[in-house]
Structure formats: C-alpha cells, structure tokens
C-alpha cells in the first residue's frame, strides 16, 4: 500500500468506493484542465458548438458517431498532452532536450487529432 500525503485520503478502496473515488479524481482533472489550459477550453467550446451540428448534418448514425467521436478524440489527446506537460514540468523547469521532445511529441499528437477531426468533417460534409 502506498503512503498518501499528509491530510490526503488513502486511495486503496475497492468496488463501488474505488469507482466513486476515481470519478472524483477525473472531475478534478477536468477542472484542472479547464482552469489551466486555454487550448482545452477552446476545444470544449468547439465540441459543444459542433455536436448539435453533427447531429443535424449527418446522414446516418455512423456519420454522427464519426463526427462527434473525432471531436472527443481531440479532447482526450489534449488532456493527455496537458498531463505530459505537467509531468515534465514537475521533473524540472530547466531546459532539457528530452523534456522538449516529450512536449513536442505530445503537441504533435494534438495536432494529429485536430487534423483527423478536420478530415473526418470535410469528408462527411463534402462527400
């Protein structure tokens, strides 16, 4: 069993308690990303705006799923990018080539997800 920081609860629950605590941690992650990352806020707003558009323009349920799924993928990758950035910054603030590479690769993942979303939307809307 891991030691938890002073004043923090022990997270060794099982069953429904573990699921509840994991959910609470996930909400804290969303809150942290919302407060600290402008890119995440922008992508959430775009997702909120485009989700009903997807439902209106899609010709089938599969197209709807692809349109909305591509937007959600961007949010997922952005959250992972943010986690990488925080982790790298936690290790040290001094410049290091590996730190730069880790951040650049995570950023490239976000760009790839954005390109994927744009491609999916263009193909479905234009074909």
Beta strands, then each sheet from edge to edge (+ up, - down):
end
